[in-house]
Amino acid sequence: MKIILVLFAFICFNFSPAQVTLSDDGLHFVVGAAISSGTYAYVYSKTKNKKKAFWYSFGLSSLAGFSKEFYDGNIISGKFDTSELVSTALGGLTASYTFNIFTGKRKKRKKKKEELLASFN
């Protein structure tokens, strides 16, 4: 009975429309992540502010996705594709959040080491 249930589950999940992903959505995800990464690195290097860098990079990647879909929807094909907009924004969110987690850790460790060494001297 377990084998039948497992096979039934595999069949249901393999034919589910939620499992269908388009290669174009993957490209939108990568482009959103690339725009966000470059923006985060630039803004953080200029301001040293993680919050500004996060919101600017996420906002710019979302704006790029929206403007591309607006252009496609109103000028080229007449169809606004929400899934591509969401893919671009999620790519930007992923990159922004990842950079936000790992940015600034080195300075904190270095500062702790200096304080520890200063306390021994």
C-alpha positions in Angstrom: 0.0 0.0 0.0 2.9 2.4 0.8 4.3 1.9 -2.7 1.0 2.7 -4.3 0.6 5.9 -2.3 4.2 6.9 -3.1 3.6 6.3 -6.8 0.3 8.2 -6.7 2.0 11.1 -5.0 4.8 11.2 -7.6 2.2 11.2 -10.4 0.2 14.0 -8.8 3.3 16.2 -8.2 4.7 15.5 -11.7 1.6 16.6 -13.5 0.8 19.6 -11.3 0.7 22.9 -13.1 2.5 24.5 -10.2 5.6 22.5 -11.1 5.9 24.0 -14.5 8.7 26.6 -14.8 9.8 28.4 -17.9 13.4 28.9 -18.8 12.6 32.6 -19.3 11.6 32.9 -15.7 14.9 31.5 -14.7 16.7 34.1 -16.8 14.6 36.8 -15.2 15.7 35.5 -11.8 19.4 35.5 -12.7 19.1 39.0 -14.2 17.3 40.3 -11.1 20.1 38.8 -8.9 22.8 40.3 -11.1 21.3 43.8 -11.0 20.7 43.5 -7.2 24.3 42.3 -6.6 25.9 45.1 -8.5 23.7 47.7 -6.9 24.3 46.3 -3.4 28.0 46.3 -3.8 28.0 49.9 -5.2 25.7 51.4 -2.6 27.4 49.6 0.3 30.9 50.7 -0.8 29.7 54.3 -1.0 27.5 54.5 2.1 28.6 51.7 4.4 24.9 51.3 5.3 23.4 47.8 5.0 19.8 49.0 5.1 20.2 51.5 2.3 22.1 49.0 0.2 19.5 46.3 0.8 16.5 48.5 -0.2 18.2 50.2 -3.1 19.4 46.9 -4.6 16.0 45.2 -4.1 14.1 48.3 -5.4 16.3 48.7 -8.5 15.9 45.0 -9.5 12.1 45.2 -8.9 12.0 48.4 -10.9 13.9 46.8 -13.7 11.6 43.8 -13.8 8.5 46.1 -13.7 9.8 48.4 -16.5 10.7 45.4 -18.7 7.2 43.9 -18.3 5.6 47.3 -18.8 7.5 47.7 -22.0 6.6 44.2 -23.2 3.0 44.5 -22.1 2.2 47.9 -23.6 4.5 48.3 -26.5 5.4 44.8 -27.8 2.9 42.1 -27.2 0.1 43.6 -25.2 0.5 41.1 -22.4 1.9 41.9 -18.9 3.5 38.7 -17.6 3.3 38.8 -13.8 5.4 35.6 -13.4 8.4 37.2 -15.0 8.0 40.3 -12.8 7.9 38.1 -9.7 10.9 36.1 -10.9 13.0 39.2 -11.3 11.9 40.6 -8.0 12.7 37.3 -6.2 16.1 37.1 -7.8 16.8 40.6 -6.5 15.5 39.7 -3.1 17.6 36.6 -2.9 20.8 38.5 -3.8 20.0 41.5 -1.6 19.3 39.3 1.4 22.3 37.1 0.9 24.6 40.1 0.6 22.9 41.7 3.7 23.6 38.6 5.8 27.3 38.3 4.9 28.2 42.0 4.7 30.1 43.6 7.6 31.0 40.4 9.5 34.7 40.9 9.0 34.8 44.2 10.7 33.0 43.0 13.7 35.4 40.0 14.1 38.4 42.3 13.6 37.0 44.8 16.2 36.5 42.0 18.7 40.0 40.7 18.2 41.4 44.2 18.7 39.4 44.7 21.9 40.5 41.3 23.2 44.2 42.1 22.4 43.8 45.5 24.0 42.4 44.0 27.2 45.5 41.7 27.5 47.9 44.6 27.1 
